[in-house]
Amino acid sequence: MRFPSWRYPALVWLRAHGNRLHAAPSARLRRLRLTVHGSDNRIQVGSNALMQDVHIYMRGSGHRLIIGEECYITGGELWFEDYGCVISIGPHTSIRSARLVVTEPGSAIEIGTDCMFSFDIDVRTGDSHSIIDPDTRLRVNHARNVTIGDRVWISAHVSVLRGGSVGAGSVVATRSVVTHEIPPRSLAAGSPAAVIRTPVRWTRGRLPDPDAPQPPLIPEMADCWFDHAMTLREVGRPGAAADVFSVAARLRPGHSDTRYGLALALAEDGRLADALAEYELAVAKRGSKPWMWFDRGVCLARLGRHEEALRSFGRALRMRSDYRQAWFEMSRSQACLGQHEKAVDSMVRALHLHPGYLARVWDDKDLLPLREDVLRRIEGHRCRRCLT
């Protein structure tokens, strides 16, 4: 077993060779218990992920555990048996406490991006023991893969059994038992789980009851108003979010993140002049971030003030040179100002950082004059293959 740093306090039992743990330097492994009986097992932990008080048990060979970037897992067990099993957890997923169990050859649990798991959750691909049909003398409960889509909320005490599948954007209610497919954007409950409402959408924030008392207007409650505003933005209510951000800004006038959130909500609501005024206040604070300068530049560009927008994008890029969105938007403003060569240079920089932008070059009317020169500059580069 090979660790990237001795700062990871893992208890390791090794019974064979060829096992590997690869964790990004920014990953945090705290009180991780790792038990391995076998060979050729692989564990991969992405950047900024947190695994705390988790027991990883692997018996057999050829298992794969993949933890995406910025995952948050505190408590529970990840259990592998036999050989060739896979548990894959997508980026930005949070798990309070869960038992993920793959116990038969080649079975897999796949969890998507930005999911939220509560505590005491059980997900397993098989029953670990055999049930036999007395007439045919054949087993009737073979393992089946479990798939959980992107942005799924699994509530407390839920079981997802072999063959269970939860579609993207769905919610599974407390103490439900999932044994079959739950369609996307559905609320499911019961044992076995059945759809009780569709379509639904959920957010990690709490939207207060409009009939409930409002938080008091004191500085100590500024975080409460701020969280309320962020949730309103997330559910697509920028006008209401701007009103709540304004309250938070009055309670905490020197907080740049609050001013920045208010500016974003105003821009999404189409009030660009008001948004620009709030961006100015946000970037004027000490410790302003590159994305604040970037969004200020986007606002200026939407107002047709491209020269000022270029200065704002330039400030963002001085703070973070690999800011691909800033290179892309700078290219658009340069193209609008007739700075053809500079626009091509900026677009090529953006494409080298993110080849997928090439499709946007093809669709954006402001970038039509850049097409041929950009294609010539990137000839042979991997981003050219995005068109094929």
C-alpha positions as CSV (number, residue, x, y, z in Angstrom):
1,M,0.0,0.0,0.0
2,R,1.5,3.4,-1.0
3,F,0.4,6.6,0.6
4,P,1.1,10.1,-0.8
5,S,1.9,11.4,2.6
6,W,2.5,10.1,6.1
7,R,0.0,12.6,7.4
8,Y,-2.9,10.2,6.5
9,P,-3.6,8.3,9.8
10,A,-4.9,5.1,8.3
11,L,-4.9,1.7,9.9
12,V,-3.8,-0.8,7.2
13,W,-3.9,-4.5,7.1
14,L,-2.2,-6.0,4.0
15,R,-2.3,-9.6,3.0
16,A,-0.9,-9.4,-0.5
17,H,0.9,-7.1,-3.0
18,G,-0.2,-4.7,-5.7
19,N,-2.7,-2.7,-3.8
20,R,-2.6,1.1,-4.3
21,L,-4.1,4.2,-2.6
22,H,-3.8,7.4,-4.6
23,A,-5.1,10.5,-2.8
24,A,-4.7,14.1,-4.2
25,P,-2.5,16.3,-2.1
26,S,-5.4,18.4,-1.0
27,A,-7.5,15.3,0.1
28,R,-8.2,14.9,3.8
29,L,-8.2,11.4,5.3
30,R,-9.0,11.5,9.0
31,R,-9.3,8.4,11.2
32,L,-9.6,6.3,8.1
33,R,-9.6,2.6,8.8
34,L,-8.5,0.5,5.8
35,T,-8.5,-3.3,5.7
36,V,-7.3,-5.1,2.6
37,H,-7.1,-8.9,2.1
38,G,-6.2,-9.4,-1.6
39,S,-4.3,-7.9,-4.5
40,D,-4.6,-5.5,-7.3
41,N,-7.1,-3.3,-5.4
42,R,-7.2,0.4,-6.2
43,I,-8.5,3.4,-4.2
44,Q,-8.6,6.9,-5.7
45,V,-9.5,10.0,-3.8
46,G,-10.0,13.3,-5.6
47,S,-8.9,16.8,-4.7
48,N,-10.3,18.5,-1.7
49,A,-12.3,15.4,-0.7
50,L,-12.9,14.6,3.0
51,M,-13.1,11.1,4.4
52,Q,-13.5,10.9,8.1
53,D,-14.3,7.9,10.4
54,V,-14.8,5.7,7.4
55,H,-14.0,2.0,7.3
56,I,-12.9,0.6,3.9
57,Y,-12.9,-3.2,3.8
58,M,-11.7,-5.1,0.7
59,R,-11.6,-8.9,0.5
60,G,-10.6,-10.2,-2.9
61,S,-8.9,-8.8,-5.9
62,G,-9.4,-6.2,-8.6
63,H,-11.7,-3.9,-6.7
64,R,-12.0,-0.2,-7.5
65,L,-13.0,2.6,-5.2
66,I,-13.3,6.1,-6.8
67,I,-14.1,9.2,-4.7
68,G,-14.7,12.3,-6.7
69,E,-13.3,15.8,-5.9
70,E,-14.8,17.7,-3.1
71,C,-16.7,14.8,-1.7
72,Y,-17.6,14.8,2.0
73,I,-18.0,11.4,3.6
74,T,-18.1,11.2,7.4
75,G,-18.8,7.8,8.9
76,G,-19.9,4.5,7.5
77,E,-18.4,1.5,5.7
78,L,-17.4,0.8,2.1
79,W,-17.4,-3.0,1.8
80,F,-16.0,-5.1,-1.1
81,E,-16.0,-8.9,-1.4
82,D,-15.1,-11.4,-4.1
83,Y,-13.5,-9.7,-7.1
84,G,-13.8,-7.0,-9.7
85,C,-16.3,-4.8,-7.7
86,V,-16.6,-1.1,-8.1
87,I,-17.9,1.8,-5.9
88,S,-17.9,5.2,-7.7
89,I,-18.9,8.4,-5.9
90,G,-19.2,11.5,-8.1
91,P,-17.8,15.0,-7.3
92,H,-19.4,17.3,-4.7
93,T,-21.4,14.4,-3.1
94,S,-22.0,14.5,0.7
95,I,-22.6,11.4,2.8
96,R,-23.2,11.6,6.5
97,S,-23.2,7.9,7.3
98,A,-23.8,5.0,4.9
99,R,-23.0,1.4,4.3
100,L,-22.1,0.8,0.6
101,V,-21.7,-2.9,0.0
102,V,-20.7,-4.7,-3.2
103,T,-20.4,-8.4,-2.5
104,E,-20.5,-10.4,-5.7
105,P,-18.1,-10.6,-8.7
106,G,-18.3,-7.6,-11.0
107,S,-21.1,-5.8,-9.2
108,A,-21.0,-2.0,-8.9
109,I,-22.6,0.9,-7.1
110,E,-22.5,4.2,-9.0
111,I,-23.4,7.5,-7.3
112,G,-23.6,10.6,-9.4
113,T,-22.5,14.2,-8.9
114,D,-23.7,16.6,-6.1
115,C,-25.8,14.0,-4.3
116,M,-26.8,14.3,-0.6
117,F,-27.0,11.3,1.6
118,S,-28.3,11.5,5.2
119,F,-27.3,9.0,7.9
120,D,-27.9,5.3,8.4
121,I,-28.3,4.5,4.7
122,D,-27.8,1.0,3.3
123,V,-26.9,0.5,-0.4
124,R,-26.0,-3.0,-1.6
125,T,-25.8,-4.9,-4.9
126,G,-26.6,-8.3,-3.5
127,D,-27.9,-10.3,-0.6
128,S,-24.6,-11.9,0.3
129,H,-26.2,-15.4,0.5
130,S,-28.2,-17.5,-1.9
131,I,-31.9,-18.2,-2.2
132,I,-32.6,-21.4,-4.2
133,D,-35.7,-22.3,-6.2
134,P,-36.5,-25.9,-4.9
135,D,-37.8,-27.0,-8.3
136,T,-35.0,-25.8,-10.6
137,R,-32.3,-25.8,-7.9
138,L,-31.1,-22.5,-9.3
139,R,-30.3,-19.4,-7.4
140,V,-32.9,-16.6,-7.8
141,N,-31.2,-13.7,-6.1
142,H,-28.0,-12.9,-8.1
143,A,-26.4,-9.5,-7.6
144,R,-27.5,-6.5,-9.7
145,N,-25.9,-3.1,-10.0
146,V,-27.2,-0.1,-8.2
147,T,-27.2,3.3,-9.9
148,I,-28.0,6.7,-8.3
149,G,-28.1,9.6,-10.6
150,D,-26.9,13.2,-10.3
151,R,-28.3,15.5,-7.6
152,V,-30.2,12.8,-5.7
153,W,-31.3,13.3,-2.1
154,I,-31.4,10.1,0.0
155,S,-33.0,10.7,3.4
156,A,-32.2,8.9,6.7
157,H,-32.7,5.2,7.2
158,V,-33.2,4.4,3.5
159,S,-32.2,1.1,1.9
160,V,-31.4,0.8,-1.8
161,L,-31.2,-2.9,-2.6
162,R,-29.9,-4.9,-5.6
163,G,-31.2,-3.6,-8.9
164,G,-32.4,-0.4,-7.4
165,S,-32.0,2.8,-9.5
166,V,-32.8,6.4,-8.6
167,G,-33.1,8.9,-11.4
168,A,-31.4,12.3,-11.4
169,G,-32.9,15.1,-9.3
170,S,-35.0,12.7,-7.3
171,V,-35.7,12.6,-3.5
172,V,-36.2,9.3,-1.5
173,A,-38.1,9.8,1.7
174,T,-37.0,8.6,5.2
175,R,-37.1,4.8,5.8
176,S,-38.0,3.9,2.2
177,V,-36.8,0.7,0.5
178,V,-35.8,1.1,-3.1
179,T,-36.0,-2.2,-5.1
180,H,-36.7,-0.9,-8.6
181,E,-36.3,2.1,-10.8
182,I,-37.3,5.5,-9.5
183,P,-37.7,8.0,-12.5
184,P,-35.9,11.3,-12.5
185,R,-37.2,14.3,-10.6
186,S,-39.5,12.3,-8.5
187,L,-40.4,12.1,-4.8
188,A,-40.5,8.4,-3.7
189,A,-41.6,6.9,-0.4
190,G,-42.6,3.6,1.2
191,S,-41.5,0.0,1.2
192,P,-41.1,-0.8,-1.6
193,A,-40.6,2.9,-2.6
194,A,-43.3,4.3,-5.0
195,V,-43.5,7.7,-6.6
196,I,-45.8,10.0,-4.7
197,R,-45.1,13.3,-6.6
198,T,-43.5,14.3,-9.8
199,P,-41.8,16.5,-11.0
200,V,-39.9,17.9,-8.0
201,R,-36.8,19.9,-7.4
202,W,-34.7,20.2,-4.2
203,T,-32.0,22.4,-2.8
204,R,-29.7,22.0,0.2
205,G,-30.8,25.4,1.6
206,R,-34.0,25.9,3.6
207,L,-36.7,28.1,2.2
208,P,-38.7,29.6,5.1
209,D,-42.4,29.4,5.3
210,P,-43.7,32.9,4.2
211,D,-46.2,32.8,7.2
212,A,-43.4,32.0,9.7
213,P,-41.8,34.9,11.7
214,Q,-38.9,36.6,9.9
215,P,-35.5,36.5,11.5
216,P,-34.7,39.6,13.6
217,L,-32.9,42.4,11.9
218,I,-29.7,42.2,14.0
219,P,-26.2,41.7,12.8
220,E,-26.0,38.3,14.4
221,M,-28.7,37.0,12.0
222,A,-26.9,38.2,8.9
223,D,-25.8,34.7,8.0
224,C,-29.5,33.5,8.2
225,W,-30.6,36.2,5.7
226,F,-27.6,35.4,3.5
227,D,-28.4,31.7,3.4
228,H,-32.0,32.4,2.6
229,A,-31.0,34.6,-0.3
230,M,-28.6,32.0,-1.7
231,T,-31.4,29.4,-1.6
232,L,-33.8,31.8,-3.4
233,R,-31.1,32.3,-6.1
234,E,-30.6,28.6,-6.5
235,V,-34.3,27.9,-7.0
236,G,-34.5,30.6,-9.7
237,R,-36.0,33.5,-7.9
238,P,-33.4,36.3,-8.4
239,G,-35.8,39.2,-7.7
240,A,-36.7,37.8,-4.2
241,A,-33.1,36.9,-3.6
242,A,-32.0,40.5,-4.3
243,D,-34.4,41.8,-1.8
244,V,-33.1,39.4,0.9
245,F,-29.5,40.1,0.0
246,S,-30.2,43.8,0.5
247,V,-31.3,43.1,4.1
248,A,-28.2,41.0,4.7
249,A,-26.0,43.8,3.2
250,R,-27.6,46.4,5.6
251,L,-26.9,44.1,8.6
252,R,-23.3,43.4,7.4
253,P,-22.3,46.3,5.1
254,G,-18.6,45.5,5.0
255,H,-19.0,41.9,3.8
256,S,-17.9,41.5,0.2
257,D,-19.6,38.1,-0.4
258,T,-22.9,39.6,0.5
259,R,-22.4,42.5,-1.9
260,Y,-21.3,40.0,-4.6
261,G,-24.4,37.8,-4.0
262,L,-26.6,40.9,-4.3
263,A,-24.9,41.8,-7.5
264,L,-25.4,38.4,-9.0
265,A,-29.1,38.3,-8.1
266,L,-29.6,41.8,-9.6
267,A,-27.8,40.8,-12.8
268,E,-29.9,37.6,-13.1
269,D,-33.0,39.8,-12.6
270,G,-32.0,42.1,-15.5
271,R,-31.1,45.1,-13.3
272,L,-27.6,45.5,-14.7
273,A,-27.0,49.1,-13.6
274,D,-27.8,48.3,-10.0
275,A,-25.8,45.1,-10.3
276,L,-22.7,47.0,-11.5
277,A,-23.0,49.4,-8.5
278,E,-22.9,46.4,-6.2
279,Y,-20.0,44.8,-8.1
280,E,-18.0,48.0,-7.5
281,L,-18.6,47.7,-3.8
282,A,-17.7,44.0,-3.8
283,V,-14.4,44.4,-5.6
284,A,-13.5,47.5,-3.6
285,K,-13.3,45.4,-0.4
286,R,-9.9,44.0,0.6
287,G,-9.5,40.4,-0.4
288,S,-11.7,40.5,-3.5
289,K,-11.6,37.3,-5.6
290,P,-11.0,36.8,-9.3
291,W,-14.5,35.7,-10.0
292,M,-15.8,39.0,-8.6
293,W,-13.8,40.9,-11.2
294,F,-14.9,38.4,-13.9
295,D,-18.6,38.8,-13.2
296,R,-18.1,42.6,-13.0
297,G,-16.6,42.3,-16.5
298,V,-19.5,40.3,-17.8
299,C,-21.9,42.9,-16.5
300,L,-20.0,45.7,-18.2
301,A,-19.9,43.7,-21.4
302,R,-23.7,43.3,-21.3
303,L,-24.0,47.0,-20.8
304,G,-21.8,47.5,-23.9
305,R,-18.9,49.0,-22.0
306,H,-16.3,46.6,-23.5
307,E,-13.2,48.6,-22.8
308,E,-14.0,48.7,-19.1
309,A,-14.9,45.0,-19.3
310,L,-11.5,44.2,-20.7
311,R,-9.8,45.9,-17.7
312,S,-11.9,43.9,-15.3
313,F,-11.2,40.6,-17.1
314,G,-7.5,41.5,-17.1
315,R,-7.6,42.0,-13.3
316,A,-9.2,38.6,-12.9
317,L,-6.5,37.0,-15.1
318,R,-3.7,38.6,-13.1
319,M,-5.1,37.0,-10.0
320,R,-5.7,33.6,-11.7
321,S,-4.0,33.1,-15.1
322,D,-5.8,29.8,-15.9
323,Y,-9.3,31.4,-15.6
324,R,-10.7,30.0,-18.8
325,Q,-14.1,31.8,-18.7
326,A,-12.2,35.1,-18.3
327,W,-10.1,34.4,-21.5
328,F,-13.3,33.4,-23.4
329,E,-15.2,36.5,-22.4
330,M,-12.2,38.7,-23.0
331,S,-12.0,37.4,-26.5
332,R,-15.7,38.3,-27.0
333,S,-15.2,41.9,-25.8
334,Q,-12.0,42.2,-28.0
335,A,-13.9,41.0,-31.0
336,C,-16.7,43.5,-30.3
337,L,-14.0,46.3,-30.2
338,G,-12.5,45.1,-33.5
339,Q,-9.2,43.9,-31.8
340,H,-9.1,40.8,-34.1
341,E,-5.6,39.5,-33.3
342,K,-5.9,40.0,-29.6
343,A,-9.3,38.2,-29.7
344,V,-7.8,35.3,-31.5
345,D,-5.0,35.0,-29.0
346,S,-7.4,35.1,-26.0
347,M,-9.7,32.5,-27.6
348,V,-6.8,30.2,-28.3
349,R,-5.8,30.5,-24.6
350,A,-9.3,29.6,-23.6
351,L,-9.4,26.6,-25.9
352,H,-6.2,25.2,-24.6
353,L,-7.6,25.4,-21.1
354,H,-11.0,24.0,-22.1
355,P,-11.4,22.5,-25.6
356,G,-15.2,22.4,-25.2
357,Y,-15.4,26.1,-25.9
358,L,-14.8,25.5,-29.6
359,A,-18.5,24.6,-30.0
360,R,-19.4,28.0,-28.6
361,V,-17.1,29.7,-31.1
362,W,-19.2,28.0,-33.8
363,D,-22.5,29.2,-32.3
364,D,-21.8,32.7,-31.1
365,K,-22.4,35.4,-33.7
366,D,-20.0,37.8,-32.0
367,L,-17.2,35.3,-32.6
368,L,-17.9,34.6,-36.3
369,P,-15.0,36.7,-37.6
370,L,-12.6,34.6,-35.4
371,R,-13.4,31.2,-36.8
372,E,-10.9,30.7,-39.5
373,D,-8.0,32.2,-37.7
374,V,-8.8,30.3,-34.5
375,L,-9.1,27.0,-36.4
376,R,-5.7,27.6,-38.1
377,R,-4.0,28.4,-34.8
378,I,-5.3,25.2,-33.1
379,E,-4.7,22.9,-36.0
380,G,-3.7,19.5,-34.6
381,H,-4.6,20.4,-31.0
382,R,-7.0,18.1,-29.2
383,C,-9.7,20.8,-28.9
384,R,-10.1,20.6,-32.8
385,R,-11.5,17.1,-32.3
386,C,-14.5,18.6,-30.4
387,L,-16.1,19.4,-33.7
388,T,-16.0,15.8,-34.9
